[in-house]
Amino acid sequence: MKKITKIVPIILAFIAVVLLLLPSCDKMDDIQRKYAEKEEQVYLGKVDSIKYFSGFGRAKITWYIGSDPKVEKTIIYWNMRKDSIVKEFVRKGPGVQKDSVIIENLPEGSTLFEFRNINNRGETSLYSSSTVNVWGSEFADGLRARNLTAFNFDYAQSLFTLNLSPSTRGDSVIYSEIVYKDKVGVEKTVRIERTTEQVQLPNFPDAGEFKFRTVFFPPQGVDIVYNKFKTYRAPEAVSNRGVKLSVTGRIASKYFTGEGQSLYEWNATGGIIRYAVNADGSLTQTASMASLVPRATYRDFFYYDEDRFIGINTAGAVSMHQIQNGQLIFVKATPSSANTFGTGFTMPRFLPGKGFFFSVLAASADVLTSGEVKAWYAKNDATFGAPNGITVGKGYSIYEPLTMFNNQSLLGVDVSGNLWSIPVTANGSLGSRSRIGTGWNRFKKIVAVGTSLLCMEENGNFYVFNNFNSTDKYWIVN
């Protein structure tokens, strides 16, 4: 009796479980019946092995389609599927087959393309995708274009000679191109091969313009690429001998610009004389300090920045100074610092800039250092910044005189009397050289105060060129 009592609850529990499972079995049967009645989804073979070849505002795209005989077309989407084209697929034989298309009017940069095969029965493949890079003007301007490194305008012969930077391996340059109008208005187009580093533009007009660009064929592309034209202008000829000043200079003195509109003279006995440069370029002496900077101690001395001067002593050490109450004072980083803050400055010439000064080596047989220009970044606390002593140019020993003009350019006179202008950036880098005048070997000293150029003949006669322009004018002074 006890056994029966124990079995009854077990049987009842089993019956309850069976009753609960019966509805679940019905649902499972319904699901199986639903999918059994539905045909299996069949996809066409999809696009495979997508490759692209960049073009200028376009791209060539290639891909492969497998052996599926039911593929009839390929739809290509881009721009979030807002744009598309349909490429008909013509089966040429069994097996894998290559197809391609060129898509025009694409934006510069990266574009996502999606590919889907279809047929007329409504069957489709799964999507394939690839990101394609398209070239444009920004891409072209970022390529390693050739640059113009020297501008030599011969006014007498109407001949413009231009030097180009050399092409380099892997730069994709095919050629460069110049377009200009000659003196009679005929447009000329000059093709410059990648191995050519100098070109002449004959019959070039005074103050005429030309356009320059570089042409590339980058690897893995389908198009020639042109960077934007840059426009250049020949200087306008000005015949001007300058205005003679009443002050007579001394050939043994050194002249340098100072604070504001002031000119300093460091004479042969070490005295410092200060002049105010008036609005008309004339000079008025404002101070004289005898033997302030002894020539036996210093071999160079120049104004630097604010109230600071720099001296180079006969041992090649550099020092910073102030002139206070007629006395030469050393500026030092700390009270215990040495009077000098650099050694080895044995170069023959120094040119002050704003926040830096240049050293210029003499001519030598060593082509790597002959006429080398270095930039030195002295701070007003008599310390040097870093990096320091950076080479910014070579070959400048051919210019005498050589001076800084308005902290914007170097002006140099070559042995033939041609005046050259070389742009100077805020950090002391040097730009491309341009010939801007003839007859300048008439002067032995040239110094700029603001936009006034003061020039001295060997006999001490001073001439001033007010509102001097170092970029747009061609100065004929003889």
C-alpha positions as CSV (number, residue, x, y, z in Angstrom):
1,M,0.0,0.0,0.0
2,K,2.9,2.3,0.8
3,K,4.4,1.6,-2.7
4,I,1.2,2.5,-4.5
5,T,1.0,5.8,-2.5
6,K,4.5,6.7,-3.7
7,I,3.9,5.8,-7.3
8,V,0.7,7.9,-7.8
9,P,2.4,11.3,-7.4
10,I,5.1,10.3,-9.8
11,I,2.5,9.3,-12.5
12,L,0.6,12.5,-12.0
13,A,3.7,14.6,-12.4
14,F,4.6,12.7,-15.6
15,I,1.2,13.3,-17.1
16,A,1.5,17.1,-16.3
17,V,4.8,17.3,-18.1
18,V,3.4,15.6,-21.2
19,L,0.5,17.9,-21.2
20,L,2.8,20.9,-21.1
21,L,5.0,19.6,-24.0
22,L,2.1,19.0,-26.4
23,P,1.6,22.7,-27.4
24,S,5.4,23.1,-27.8
25,C,5.5,20.2,-30.2
26,D,2.7,21.8,-32.2
27,K,4.6,25.1,-32.5
28,M,7.8,23.3,-33.6
29,D,5.8,21.4,-36.2
30,D,4.4,24.8,-37.5
31,I,7.9,26.3,-37.9
32,Q,9.2,23.2,-39.7
33,R,6.2,23.3,-42.0
34,K,6.7,27.0,-42.7
35,Y,10.3,26.6,-43.9
36,A,9.6,23.3,-45.6
37,E,7.0,25.0,-47.8
38,K,9.4,28.0,-48.6
39,E,12.0,27.6,-51.4
40,E,15.7,27.9,-50.4
41,Q,17.2,31.4,-51.3
42,V,19.7,31.1,-54.1
43,Y,22.2,33.9,-54.7
44,L,24.2,34.6,-57.8
45,G,27.9,34.5,-57.7
46,K,29.3,37.8,-56.4
47,V,31.9,40.2,-57.7
48,D,35.4,39.2,-56.6
49,S,39.1,40.6,-56.6
50,I,38.2,44.3,-57.1
51,K,41.1,46.5,-58.1
52,Y,41.2,50.2,-59.1
53,F,43.4,52.6,-61.0
54,S,43.2,56.2,-59.9
55,G,42.5,59.0,-62.3
56,F,42.0,62.8,-62.2
57,G,38.3,63.1,-61.2
58,R,37.7,59.5,-62.3
59,A,38.8,55.9,-61.7
60,K,39.1,52.7,-63.6
61,I,37.8,49.7,-61.6
62,T,38.4,46.0,-62.5
63,W,36.9,42.9,-61.0
64,Y,36.2,39.2,-61.7
65,I,33.0,37.3,-62.1
66,G,33.0,33.5,-61.5
67,S,31.6,30.8,-63.6
68,D,27.9,31.4,-62.7
69,P,26.1,31.4,-66.1
70,K,23.1,33.3,-64.7
71,V,24.9,36.6,-64.1
72,E,23.8,39.2,-66.6
73,K,24.6,42.6,-65.1
74,T,26.6,44.3,-62.4
75,I,25.2,47.3,-60.5
76,I,27.9,49.6,-59.1
77,Y,26.7,51.9,-56.3
78,W,28.5,54.9,-54.6
79,N,27.6,58.0,-52.6
80,M,25.5,56.0,-50.1
81,R,23.8,54.2,-53.0
82,K,22.5,57.5,-54.3
83,D,24.6,57.1,-57.5
84,S,24.9,54.0,-59.6
85,I,25.7,52.6,-63.0
86,V,24.7,49.3,-64.6
87,K,27.4,47.3,-66.4
88,E,26.2,44.7,-68.9
89,F,28.0,41.4,-68.5
90,V,28.7,39.5,-71.7
91,R,29.8,35.9,-71.0
92,K,32.6,35.0,-73.4
93,G,33.3,31.5,-72.2
94,P,33.1,29.2,-69.2
95,G,35.0,29.9,-66.0
96,V,36.2,33.2,-64.4
97,Q,36.0,36.3,-66.5
98,K,37.4,39.8,-65.9
99,D,35.3,43.0,-66.3
100,S,36.0,46.7,-65.9
101,V,34.5,50.2,-66.1
102,I,35.7,53.8,-66.0
103,I,33.6,56.0,-63.8
104,E,33.8,59.8,-64.5
105,N,33.0,62.9,-62.5
106,L,34.0,61.6,-59.1
107,P,35.0,63.8,-56.1
108,E,38.6,63.9,-55.0
109,G,39.5,61.6,-52.2
110,S,38.2,58.2,-51.0
111,T,34.9,56.8,-52.3
112,L,33.2,53.5,-51.2
113,F,31.9,51.4,-54.1
114,E,29.5,48.5,-53.8
115,F,29.0,45.8,-56.4
116,R,26.0,43.5,-56.9
117,N,25.4,41.0,-59.8
118,I,21.8,40.7,-61.0
119,N,19.8,39.1,-63.8
120,N,16.4,39.6,-65.5
121,R,14.8,37.0,-63.3
122,G,15.3,39.1,-60.2
123,E,18.1,37.0,-58.8
124,T,20.9,38.9,-57.1
125,S,24.3,38.3,-55.5
126,L,25.6,39.4,-52.2
127,Y,27.3,42.8,-52.1
128,S,31.1,43.2,-52.6
129,S,32.7,46.5,-51.8
130,S,36.0,48.4,-52.2
131,T,37.3,51.9,-51.4
132,V,38.7,53.8,-54.3
133,N,41.0,56.8,-54.2
134,V,40.4,59.5,-56.8
135,W,42.9,62.3,-57.7
136,G,42.1,66.0,-57.8
137,S,43.8,69.4,-57.6
138,E,44.9,68.9,-53.9
139,F,46.5,65.6,-54.8
140,A,48.3,67.2,-57.7
141,D,49.6,70.1,-55.6
142,G,50.9,67.6,-53.0
143,L,53.2,65.9,-55.5
144,R,56.9,66.6,-55.7
145,A,56.7,69.4,-58.3
146,R,59.8,71.1,-59.7
147,N,60.5,74.6,-58.5
148,L,62.0,77.7,-60.0
149,T,65.2,78.4,-58.1
150,A,66.7,81.5,-59.9
151,F,65.2,84.3,-62.0
152,N,67.7,86.1,-64.3
153,F,66.0,88.8,-66.3
154,D,68.3,90.4,-68.8
155,Y,66.6,93.7,-69.6
156,A,69.0,94.7,-72.4
157,Q,68.4,91.5,-74.3
158,S,64.7,90.9,-73.3
159,L,65.8,87.5,-72.2
160,F,64.5,85.7,-69.1
161,T,66.6,82.8,-67.9
162,L,65.1,80.5,-65.3
163,N,66.7,77.7,-63.2
164,L,64.7,74.7,-62.1
165,S,65.2,72.4,-59.2
166,P,66.4,68.9,-60.4
167,S,63.8,66.2,-60.7
168,T,64.3,63.2,-58.3
169,R,63.8,59.5,-58.6
170,G,60.2,58.5,-58.0
171,D,58.7,62.0,-58.3
172,S,56.4,61.0,-61.3
173,V,57.4,64.1,-63.2
174,I,57.0,63.9,-67.0
175,Y,57.8,67.4,-67.9
176,S,57.2,71.1,-66.8
177,E,55.5,73.8,-68.7
178,I,55.7,77.5,-69.1
179,V,53.2,79.7,-70.9
180,Y,53.9,83.4,-71.7
181,K,53.3,86.1,-74.2
182,D,56.3,87.6,-75.9
183,K,56.9,91.3,-76.6
184,V,54.6,91.3,-79.7
185,G,51.8,89.5,-77.8
186,V,52.2,86.0,-79.3
187,E,51.5,83.2,-76.8
188,K,54.4,80.8,-76.3
189,T,54.3,77.4,-74.6
190,V,57.6,76.0,-73.5
191,R,58.0,72.3,-72.6
192,I,60.8,71.6,-70.1
193,E,61.9,68.0,-70.0
194,R,62.6,66.4,-66.6
195,T,66.4,66.4,-67.2
196,T,66.6,70.1,-68.1
197,E,67.5,72.5,-65.3
198,Q,67.7,75.8,-67.1
199,V,65.4,77.4,-69.7
200,Q,65.4,80.7,-71.5
201,L,62.4,82.7,-72.6
202,P,63.5,85.0,-75.5
203,N,61.8,88.2,-76.5
204,F,60.3,88.5,-72.9
205,P,58.6,91.8,-72.2
206,D,59.6,94.1,-69.3
207,A,57.2,93.4,-66.4
208,G,55.7,90.6,-68.4
209,E,54.0,87.5,-66.8
210,F,54.5,83.8,-67.3
211,K,52.7,80.7,-65.8
212,F,54.6,77.6,-64.6
213,R,53.4,74.1,-63.7
214,T,54.6,70.5,-63.5
215,V,53.0,67.5,-65.3
216,F,53.0,64.1,-63.6
217,F,52.0,60.5,-64.4
218,P,51.8,58.8,-61.0
219,P,52.2,55.0,-60.9
220,Q,49.1,52.8,-60.9
221,G,47.1,55.5,-62.5
222,V,45.2,56.1,-65.7
223,D,45.7,59.9,-66.1
224,I,48.3,62.6,-66.5
225,V,48.1,65.0,-63.6
226,Y,48.8,68.8,-63.7
227,N,49.4,70.9,-60.7
228,K,48.0,74.4,-60.6
229,F,49.7,77.1,-62.6
230,K,51.8,79.6,-60.6
231,T,52.1,83.0,-62.1
232,Y,55.4,84.9,-62.0
233,R,56.3,88.4,-63.2
234,A,59.5,89.9,-64.6
235,P,60.5,93.1,-62.8
236,E,59.7,96.5,-64.2
237,A,62.7,98.4,-65.4
238,V,63.5,101.6,-63.5
239,S,66.4,103.9,-64.4
240,N,67.5,105.7,-61.2
241,R,70.9,106.8,-60.0
242,G,69.7,107.6,-56.5
243,V,69.6,110.9,-54.7
244,K,73.0,112.2,-53.5
245,L,73.2,113.0,-49.8
246,S,75.2,115.9,-48.2
247,V,76.9,113.5,-45.7
248,T,80.2,112.0,-46.9
249,G,81.0,108.5,-45.8
250,R,84.2,106.8,-45.0
251,I,85.3,103.7,-46.9
252,A,87.1,102.2,-43.8
253,S,83.9,102.4,-41.7
254,K,81.3,99.8,-41.4
255,Y,77.6,100.9,-41.6
256,F,74.7,99.0,-40.3
257,T,71.0,99.7,-39.6
258,G,69.8,100.2,-36.0
259,E,66.6,100.6,-34.0
260,G,63.8,102.4,-35.8
261,Q,65.0,104.7,-38.6
262,S,68.6,104.9,-37.4
263,L,72.0,104.2,-39.1
264,Y,75.2,103.4,-37.2
265,E,78.7,103.9,-38.3
266,W,81.5,101.9,-36.7
267,N,84.6,103.9,-37.8
268,A,88.3,102.8,-38.1
269,T,89.2,104.0,-34.6
270,G,86.4,102.0,-32.9
271,G,84.0,104.9,-32.5
272,I,80.3,104.6,-32.9
273,I,78.3,107.3,-34.7
274,R,74.5,107.3,-34.8
275,Y,72.5,109.0,-37.5
276,A,68.7,109.5,-37.9
277,V,67.5,108.7,-41.3
278,N,65.0,111.4,-42.2
279,A,61.8,110.9,-44.3
280,D,63.6,112.1,-47.5
281,G,66.5,109.7,-46.8
282,S,68.9,112.3,-45.6
283,L,71.1,111.7,-42.5
284,T,71.3,113.7,-39.3
285,Q,74.0,112.8,-36.7
286,T,72.5,112.3,-33.3
287,A,75.3,110.7,-31.3
288,S,79.1,110.0,-31.3
289,M,80.9,107.7,-28.9
290,A,84.7,107.6,-29.5
291,S,86.6,104.3,-29.2
292,L,83.5,102.5,-27.8
293,V,84.1,99.3,-29.7
294,P,87.9,98.9,-30.2
295,R,89.0,97.5,-33.5
296,A,91.9,95.7,-31.8
297,T,89.3,93.7,-29.7
298,Y,86.4,93.3,-32.2
299,R,86.5,92.4,-35.9
300,D,82.8,92.8,-36.3
301,F,80.0,94.6,-34.6
302,F,76.3,95.1,-35.5
303,Y,72.9,95.9,-34.2
304,Y,70.8,92.9,-33.4
305,D,67.3,93.4,-31.8
306,E,65.6,95.9,-29.5
307,D,68.5,97.5,-27.6
308,R,71.0,94.6,-28.2
309,F,74.2,94.5,-30.3
310,I,76.4,91.6,-31.2
311,G,80.2,91.7,-31.3
312,I,82.6,89.1,-32.8
313,N,86.0,89.5,-31.2
314,T,89.3,88.8,-32.9
315,A,89.4,85.3,-31.3
316,G,86.1,84.4,-33.0
317,A,84.0,84.5,-29.8
318,V,80.5,86.1,-29.9
319,S,79.2,88.5,-27.3
320,M,76.0,90.5,-26.7
321,H,75.9,94.1,-25.7
322,Q,73.9,97.2,-24.8
323,I,75.1,100.8,-25.1
324,Q,74.1,102.7,-21.9
325,N,75.2,106.2,-21.2
326,G,78.0,106.0,-23.8
327,Q,79.3,102.8,-22.3
328,L,79.5,99.3,-23.9
329,I,77.8,96.8,-21.5
330,F,78.0,93.0,-21.7
331,V,74.6,91.2,-21.7
332,K,75.0,87.8,-19.9
333,A,72.6,85.0,-19.3
334,T,73.4,85.1,-15.5
335,P,75.6,87.4,-13.5
336,S,78.3,84.7,-13.3
337,S,78.2,83.8,-17.0
338,A,81.2,84.5,-19.2
339,N,81.2,87.6,-21.3
340,T,81.0,85.5,-24.5
341,F,78.4,82.8,-25.3
342,G,79.8,81.2,-28.4
343,T,83.2,80.4,-30.0
344,G,84.5,79.5,-33.5
345,F,82.9,82.4,-35.3
346,T,85.8,82.9,-37.7
347,M,83.7,83.5,-40.8
348,P,84.6,86.7,-42.7
349,R,81.1,88.1,-42.9
350,F,78.0,88.4,-40.7
351,L,74.6,89.7,-41.6
352,P,72.0,90.6,-38.9
353,G,68.4,89.5,-39.3
354,K,65.4,89.7,-36.9
355,G,65.9,87.0,-34.2
356,F,68.9,85.5,-36.0
357,F,72.0,86.5,-37.8
358,F,73.8,84.9,-40.8
359,S,77.5,83.9,-41.2
360,V,78.9,83.7,-44.7
361,L,82.0,81.7,-45.5
362,A,84.6,82.8,-48.1
363,A,85.0,81.2,-51.5
364,S,86.9,78.0,-51.4
365,A,87.7,74.9,-53.5
366,D,85.3,72.9,-51.5
367,V,82.0,73.1,-53.4
368,L,80.1,71.9,-50.3
369,T,81.1,74.9,-48.1
370,S,82.2,77.6,-50.5
371,G,80.1,80.7,-49.7
372,E,78.1,78.8,-47.2
373,V,75.4,80.7,-45.2
374,K,74.4,79.6,-41.8
375,A,71.7,81.0,-39.5
376,W,72.4,81.5,-35.8
377,Y,69.4,82.0,-33.5
378,A,70.7,84.2,-30.6
379,K,68.2,85.1,-27.8
380,N,68.2,88.5,-26.2
381,D,69.5,86.9,-22.9
382,A,72.8,86.0,-24.6
383,T,72.0,82.4,-25.2
384,F,71.5,80.5,-28.4
385,G,68.3,78.7,-29.4
386,A,68.2,75.2,-30.8
387,P,68.7,74.0,-33.5
388,N,71.5,76.4,-34.3
389,G,74.0,77.0,-37.0
390,I,71.7,75.7,-39.7
391,T,73.0,75.8,-43.3
392,V,70.5,77.9,-45.4
393,G,72.4,78.5,-48.5
394,K,75.7,78.2,-50.5
395,G,77.6,80.2,-53.1
396,Y,77.1,83.6,-51.5
397,S,80.7,84.5,-51.5
398,I,80.2,85.9,-55.1
399,Y,78.3,88.8,-53.7
400,E,80.1,92.0,-52.5
401,P,78.5,94.0,-51.1
402,L,75.8,91.7,-49.5
403,T,73.3,93.2,-47.1
404,M,69.9,92.5,-45.5
405,F,67.0,94.6,-46.8
406,N,64.1,95.3,-44.4
407,N,64.4,91.8,-42.9
408,Q,62.7,90.6,-46.0
409,S,65.5,89.8,-48.5
410,L,69.2,89.7,-49.0
411,L,70.6,92.1,-51.6
412,G,73.9,91.1,-53.3
413,V,76.0,92.5,-56.1
414,D,78.0,90.1,-58.3
415,V,81.2,90.8,-60.1
416,S,79.4,92.0,-63.2
417,G,77.4,94.6,-61.2
418,N,74.1,92.7,-61.3
419,L,71.9,93.2,-58.2
420,W,70.3,90.1,-56.9
421,S,67.5,89.7,-54.4
422,I,67.0,86.6,-52.3
423,P,63.9,86.3,-50.1
424,V,64.4,85.7,-46.4
425,T,61.7,84.0,-44.3
426,A,60.9,84.8,-40.6
427,N,63.0,81.8,-39.5
428,G,66.0,82.6,-41.7
429,S,65.4,80.3,-44.7
430,L,66.4,81.6,-48.1
431,G,64.3,81.6,-51.2
432,S,64.9,81.7,-55.0
433,R,67.4,84.3,-56.4
434,S,66.2,87.0,-58.7
435,R,68.3,89.5,-60.7
436,I,66.8,92.9,-60.1
437,G,69.3,95.4,-61.5
438,T,72.5,96.3,-63.3
439,G,75.3,98.8,-62.7
440,W,75.4,98.2,-59.0
441,N,79.2,97.6,-58.9
442,R,79.3,101.4,-58.8
443,F,78.7,101.1,-55.0
444,K,81.2,99.7,-52.5
445,K,78.8,99.7,-49.5
446,I,75.0,99.1,-49.3
447,V,72.9,99.3,-46.2
448,A,69.1,99.3,-45.8
449,V,67.2,101.4,-43.2
450,G,63.6,100.5,-43.4
451,T,62.6,100.8,-47.1
452,S,65.5,103.3,-47.8
453,L,68.6,101.9,-49.5
454,L,71.8,103.8,-48.7
455,C,74.6,103.2,-51.1
456,M,78.2,104.6,-50.9
457,E,80.6,105.0,-53.8
458,E,84.4,104.5,-53.3
459,N,84.9,108.3,-52.9
460,G,82.5,108.3,-49.9
461,N,79.5,109.9,-51.7
462,F,76.3,108.6,-50.3
463,Y,73.2,108.0,-52.5
464,V,69.7,107.1,-51.3
465,F,67.0,105.1,-53.0
466,N,63.8,105.8,-51.2
467,N,60.9,103.3,-51.2
468,F,63.2,100.7,-52.6
469,N,61.4,97.6,-54.0
470,S,63.3,94.3,-54.0
471,T,60.7,92.2,-55.9
472,D,58.9,94.1,-58.6
473,K,61.5,96.5,-60.0
474,Y,64.6,96.2,-62.1
475,W,67.0,98.9,-61.0
476,I,69.4,100.4,-63.6
477,V,71.8,102.7,-61.8
478,N,74.8,103.2,-64.1
